[in-house]
Amino acid sequence: MTGRKTSETQGLIRAIVVLIRNTTWKCGKLERSIVGHLNRRTKGFGKPQMTVNDMIHNFKVTGKKKNEFLDALRRLERRRIVRILSVQI
C-alpha cells in the first residue's frame, strides 16, 4: 500500500490533464498510450487537455488498473510531459 489518502486520489480524479510535450522517451506502454490519446485530441483542432475522469472512462480502467493509471499520470507529470491542474469546486 502506498499510503495515499482517499481525498488526494479523489482530487486527482477531478483534475484536468494538459499535454505539454509530445514525447514518450523512456516511458512505459501505459504512459505512451496516455500521451498518444492526448495528442490525437489535438489533431483536428481539439484541445490538448482532458479531465482525468473522462480519460478513465475512455481507457475503461477499474480497480487495480485504475491505480496504475493514476500512477502513470503522476510519472508523466514528474517528467514534465503533462501538467495536472486541480479543479476547485
N, C-alpha and C positions, 0 to 999 in steps of 0.2 A: 504494500500500500504506500502510496506516495505522500499521504498526509495532507492532501489539498482539502480546503474547506469547500463545502457544498455551495456557499454563496459565491466563491471565486469561479467555480465552474459554471454556475448559472449566469454570472455576469459575462463570462466569455461567450455563452450561447447567444446572448442578446447583442453581442458586439458586431461590428462591421469589419470585414477584411478587405484591405485595399492592396492591389498589386503594385509594387514599386519597380521591381526589376524582373524581367523575363529570363531568368537564368536558373538552371537546375544542376549546376555543377556540384558534385559530391552530395547529391540529395538521393533519398530513397525513392522507392516506387510510389508510395503514397504522396510524398511531397511533390513529385513530378506531376502526378495526376491533379493535385490541387492547383499548382501553378498553370498547368495546361488548361484547366477548366476556367480559371480567371482570365487567361489570355484569350481563349475562344470567345469570351464575352465581349472583349474589346473589338473583335472583328465585327464588321457591320455597324460601327459607331456606337457600340454599347459602352457601358461604364465599367472600368476595371475594379469594381467593388461589388461586394455581395455580403449579405448577413450570414453569420455562421449557421444559424438555424436553417436557412434555405440550402446552404451547402450540405448540411447533414441530411436533409430530405433528398437532395439530388443524388448524393452518393449512397443513400439508403443504408446508413450505418446505425447499428444499435448495440447496446450492451458494451462488451469489452472493446469492440471495434470503434465505438464512439470515443472512448478514452484515448485510443491510439490516434484517432483522427485529430482530437484536440491537442495532443502532444505534438503531432506533426505540424499543426498550425503554430504552436509555440516555438518549435525549432526553426520554422521559416521566419518567424519574427526575430529570433536571435541572430539569424544570418542576414537580416535586413533585406529580405526578398519581399515580404509583405509587411504591412502595418496593421495592427489590430486596434481599432478605435472603439472605445467603450461608449455605449449609448445611455444617456441619463433619462430615466422615466419619471 
